[in-house]
Amino acid sequence: MNELNRVFSEIFDNCEENYGLEPMPDDYIGDDGLIYCGSCHTKKQCFTPRILTFEPRIVSCPCKCQQEREAAEKAQREFVQRVRRNTANANIPTHYGNTKLEMLDEANRNFAVRYLADFYENSGDTIGLLLYGDVGTGKSFLASCLANDMLSKGYSVRWLSAMQIVEQGAFYSDEDYRRYVDDIIRPDVLIIDDLGAERGTEFAMERVFSLVDTRVSSDKPLIVTTNVDINAMGQCSDLRRKRTFDRVLSATFPYVMRGVSRRMRSAKENFDRYKDLFLGK
């Protein structure tokens, strides 16, 4: 019996330690002799229950606004942990890890902001994107800006290149690959980068189609980047590729990327910056 009393005493002492805060100026004593919060008017003290021979005592307890603060702090900690976990699992290439919407040119930034607004308003339940255009026009860069913004809001993202789908799929049996695909489609957003760059073998086409088809069937957004023109997709004569393109076109909004290649622009900037140093004046 004494041991039980000791245990209960420790529990109540811990409660006092956690919530035994100094009364605030607006706090007041209620008719029951307990301290009440001056903000939410709920108890900051309570009587412990009579347990066996343990006599009731007054201990501190969290008022309603204190409970709300603790719940908000817990939710924030869990959110930060979720963002870190999702970011670690996103598989975004390192050189795209810190891209932001502010880095986009005005036209692409406006498009990205509008798309994200619809995405967040519908809790991720929105149409996917097909980002197409010439090499180096910033398709992957735009996709990474979208991905990083989504990650910062707590959404899960998975980034795969078309070649990764084929290369990783080569190590799986059909059954194992189905499980792999099931795992890949779980995130809120799946990004397939550089669709059409994969080798044109029967095996490669089947692996890519399997993943795209499963993802589209899951009714979750799919973001695809490709150098293949949208007209070429619709008129593709290779039936193996065409069925993949058809699935992508049916589930995405096409957005063409135009302008000077980002890579060529970057190369010119590097040349102008270092030409005098390396080539002399």
C-alpha positions as CSV (number, residue, x, y, z in Angstrom):
1,M,0.0,0.0,0.0
2,N,2.8,2.4,0.9
3,E,4.4,1.6,-2.4
4,L,1.2,2.6,-4.3
5,N,1.0,5.8,-2.4
6,R,4.6,6.5,-3.3
7,V,3.9,5.9,-7.0
8,F,0.8,8.2,-7.0
9,S,2.7,10.8,-5.1
10,E,5.5,10.8,-7.8
11,I,2.8,11.1,-10.5
12,F,1.2,14.1,-8.8
13,D,4.6,15.7,-8.1
14,N,5.5,15.4,-11.8
15,C,2.2,17.1,-12.7
16,E,3.1,19.9,-10.3
17,E,6.6,20.2,-11.8
18,N,5.2,20.4,-15.3
19,Y,2.3,22.8,-14.7
20,G,3.1,24.4,-11.4
21,L,3.6,27.8,-13.0
22,E,3.4,31.1,-11.2
23,P,-0.1,32.6,-11.4
24,M,-0.6,35.3,-14.0
25,P,-1.9,38.7,-13.0
26,D,-5.4,37.9,-14.5
27,D,-5.7,34.5,-12.8
28,Y,-8.2,34.3,-10.0
29,I,-9.5,32.0,-7.2
30,G,-12.8,30.3,-8.0
31,D,-15.6,29.4,-5.6
32,D,-14.0,26.0,-5.2
33,G,-10.8,27.5,-3.9
34,L,-8.8,26.6,-7.0
35,I,-6.9,28.9,-9.4
36,Y,-8.5,29.7,-12.7
37,C,-6.9,31.1,-15.9
38,G,-7.8,34.7,-16.5
39,S,-7.8,34.1,-20.2
40,C,-9.8,31.0,-20.9
41,H,-11.4,30.7,-17.4
42,T,-10.6,27.1,-17.0
43,K,-8.9,25.5,-14.0
44,K,-5.2,25.7,-13.4
45,Q,-5.5,23.6,-10.4
46,C,-7.5,20.4,-9.6
47,F,-8.1,17.9,-6.8
48,T,-6.5,14.5,-7.2
49,P,-8.9,11.6,-6.9
50,R,-9.1,9.6,-3.7
51,I,-7.2,6.4,-4.5
52,L,-7.1,3.7,-1.8
53,T,-5.6,5.5,1.2
54,F,-4.2,8.4,-0.8
55,E,-5.9,11.5,0.3
56,P,-6.9,14.1,-2.3
57,R,-4.6,17.0,-2.8
58,I,-4.5,20.1,-4.9
59,V,-2.1,20.0,-7.9
60,S,-1.5,22.1,-10.9
61,C,-3.1,21.2,-14.2
62,P,-3.1,22.7,-17.7
63,C,-5.8,25.2,-18.5
64,K,-7.5,25.1,-21.9
65,C,-5.2,27.7,-23.5
66,Q,-2.1,25.9,-22.1
67,Q,-3.4,22.6,-23.6
68,E,-3.9,24.4,-27.0
69,R,-0.4,25.8,-26.9
70,E,1.0,22.4,-26.2
71,A,-1.0,20.8,-28.9
72,A,0.2,23.5,-31.4
73,E,3.8,23.0,-30.3
74,K,3.4,19.2,-30.8
75,A,1.8,19.7,-34.2
76,Q,4.7,22.0,-35.2
77,R,7.3,19.5,-34.1
78,E,5.6,16.7,-36.0
79,F,5.3,18.9,-39.1
80,V,9.0,19.7,-39.0
81,Q,9.8,16.0,-38.6
82,R,7.5,15.2,-41.5
83,V,9.1,17.8,-43.8
84,R,12.6,16.5,-42.9
85,R,11.6,12.9,-43.5
86,N,9.8,13.7,-46.8
87,T,12.8,15.8,-48.0
88,A,15.2,13.0,-47.2
89,N,13.0,10.5,-49.2
90,A,12.2,12.8,-52.1
91,N,15.3,11.8,-54.2
92,I,15.6,15.3,-55.7
93,P,19.0,15.7,-57.4
94,T,21.4,17.5,-55.1
95,H,21.9,20.5,-57.5
96,Y,18.1,21.1,-57.4
97,G,17.9,20.7,-53.6
98,N,17.6,24.5,-52.8
99,T,15.7,25.8,-55.8
100,K,12.9,28.2,-55.1
101,L,10.0,29.9,-57.0
102,E,11.8,33.2,-56.7
103,M,14.6,31.9,-58.9
104,L,12.2,31.4,-61.9
105,D,11.6,34.0,-64.6
106,E,8.3,35.9,-64.3
107,A,6.3,33.9,-66.8
108,N,7.2,30.5,-65.3
109,R,7.0,31.8,-61.7
110,N,3.4,33.1,-62.4
111,F,2.5,29.7,-63.8
112,A,4.0,27.8,-60.9
113,V,2.3,30.0,-58.3
114,R,-1.1,29.5,-59.9
115,Y,-0.6,25.7,-60.2
116,L,0.5,25.5,-56.5
117,A,-2.4,27.6,-55.4
118,D,-4.8,25.1,-57.0
119,F,-2.8,22.2,-55.6
120,Y,-2.9,23.5,-52.0
121,E,-6.5,24.5,-52.3
122,N,-7.5,21.0,-53.3
123,S,-5.1,19.3,-50.8
124,G,-3.0,17.9,-53.6
125,D,-6.0,16.5,-55.5
126,T,-5.4,18.2,-58.8
127,I,-4.3,17.5,-62.3
128,G,-0.7,16.7,-63.0
129,L,1.7,18.6,-65.3
130,L,3.6,17.8,-68.5
131,L,6.5,20.2,-68.8
132,Y,7.9,19.9,-72.4
133,G,10.3,21.9,-74.6
134,D,13.8,22.0,-76.0
135,V,16.8,20.8,-74.1
136,G,17.9,23.2,-71.4
137,T,14.9,25.4,-71.2
138,G,14.4,24.8,-67.5
139,K,11.8,22.0,-67.3
140,S,13.6,20.1,-64.5
141,F,14.4,23.4,-62.8
142,L,10.7,24.3,-62.7
143,A,9.8,20.8,-61.5
144,S,12.3,21.1,-58.7
145,C,10.9,24.5,-57.6
146,L,7.4,23.0,-57.5
147,A,8.7,20.0,-55.6
148,N,10.6,22.0,-53.0
149,D,7.6,24.3,-52.3
150,M,5.4,21.2,-51.9
151,L,7.9,19.6,-49.5
152,S,8.0,22.8,-47.4
153,K,4.2,22.6,-47.0
154,G,4.5,19.0,-45.7
155,Y,3.6,17.1,-48.8
156,S,5.5,14.0,-49.9
157,V,7.3,14.0,-53.2
158,R,9.3,11.4,-55.1
159,W,11.6,12.3,-58.0
160,L,12.7,9.7,-60.6
161,S,14.4,10.0,-63.9
162,A,13.0,7.8,-66.7
163,M,16.4,6.1,-66.8
164,Q,16.3,5.3,-63.0
165,I,13.0,3.6,-63.5
166,V,14.6,1.3,-66.1
167,E,17.9,0.8,-64.3
168,Q,16.3,0.1,-60.9
169,G,13.6,-2.1,-62.5
170,A,16.3,-4.3,-64.0
171,F,17.2,-5.7,-60.6
172,Y,13.6,-6.8,-59.7
173,S,11.5,-9.8,-60.7
174,D,8.0,-8.9,-62.0
175,E,6.6,-9.4,-58.5
176,D,9.2,-7.4,-56.8
177,Y,8.9,-4.7,-59.4
178,R,5.1,-4.5,-58.7
179,R,5.9,-3.9,-55.0
180,Y,8.5,-1.3,-56.0
181,V,6.0,0.5,-58.1
182,D,3.4,0.4,-55.3
183,D,6.0,2.0,-53.0
184,I,6.8,4.7,-55.6
185,I,3.2,5.8,-56.1
186,R,2.5,6.4,-52.4
187,P,3.9,10.0,-52.3
188,D,1.5,12.9,-52.8
189,V,3.4,13.9,-56.0
190,L,5.5,11.8,-58.3
191,I,7.9,13.5,-60.7
192,I,9.3,11.6,-63.7
193,D,12.2,13.6,-65.2
194,D,13.3,13.3,-68.8
195,L,10.6,10.9,-70.1
196,G,11.6,9.6,-73.5
197,A,15.3,9.5,-72.8
198,E,15.2,5.9,-71.7
199,R,16.4,3.1,-73.9
200,G,13.9,1.9,-76.5
201,T,13.9,-1.7,-75.6
202,E,10.8,-3.8,-74.9
203,F,11.9,-4.2,-71.3
204,A,12.5,-0.5,-70.8
205,M,9.2,0.5,-72.3
206,E,7.3,-2.0,-70.2
207,R,8.9,-0.8,-67.0
208,V,8.2,2.9,-67.7
209,F,4.6,2.2,-68.8
210,S,3.9,0.0,-65.8
211,L,4.9,2.8,-63.4
212,V,3.1,5.6,-65.3
213,D,0.0,3.5,-65.6
214,T,-0.1,2.6,-62.0
215,R,0.5,6.2,-60.9
216,V,-2.2,7.6,-63.2
217,S,-4.6,5.0,-62.0
218,S,-4.0,6.1,-58.4
219,D,-5.5,9.5,-59.1
220,K,-2.5,11.3,-57.6
221,P,-0.7,14.1,-59.4
222,L,2.1,13.2,-61.8
223,I,4.6,15.8,-63.0
224,V,6.6,14.8,-66.1
225,T,9.4,16.6,-67.9
226,T,10.4,15.7,-71.5
227,N,12.2,16.9,-74.5
228,V,9.6,15.2,-76.7
229,D,7.2,17.7,-78.3
230,I,3.5,17.2,-77.4
231,N,2.6,16.8,-81.1
232,A,5.2,14.1,-81.5
233,M,3.7,12.4,-78.5
234,G,0.3,12.3,-80.1
235,Q,1.6,11.1,-83.4
236,C,4.1,8.6,-82.1
237,S,4.3,5.6,-84.4
238,D,6.1,3.4,-81.8
239,L,3.1,1.8,-80.0
240,R,5.3,0.9,-77.0
241,R,6.0,4.6,-76.4
242,K,2.7,5.8,-77.6
243,R,0.7,4.0,-74.8
244,T,2.9,5.7,-72.2
245,F,2.5,9.1,-73.8
246,D,-1.2,8.6,-74.0
247,R,-1.4,7.9,-70.3
248,V,0.6,10.9,-69.5
249,L,-1.4,13.2,-71.8
250,S,-4.7,12.0,-70.3
251,A,-3.6,12.9,-66.7
252,T,-1.6,16.1,-67.1
253,F,-1.9,19.8,-68.2
254,P,0.7,20.4,-70.9
255,Y,3.0,23.4,-70.3
256,V,5.6,24.3,-73.0
257,M,8.9,25.7,-71.9
258,R,10.4,28.2,-74.3
259,G,13.3,30.5,-74.5
260,V,17.1,30.4,-74.4
261,S,18.6,27.3,-72.9
262,R,19.4,27.8,-69.2
263,R,22.5,25.8,-69.6
264,M,23.7,27.8,-72.5
265,R,23.0,31.0,-70.7
266,S,24.9,29.8,-67.6
267,A,27.8,28.7,-69.9
268,K,27.9,32.2,-71.4
269,E,27.8,33.8,-67.9
270,N,30.7,31.6,-66.8
271,F,32.7,32.5,-69.9
272,D,32.2,36.2,-69.5
273,R,33.1,36.0,-65.8
274,Y,36.4,34.1,-66.3
275,K,37.6,34.8,-69.8
276,D,39.9,37.6,-68.8
277,L,41.4,35.5,-66.0
278,F,41.9,32.4,-68.1
279,L,42.5,33.9,-71.5
280,G,44.1,37.2,-70.7
281,K,43.0,40.6,-71.8
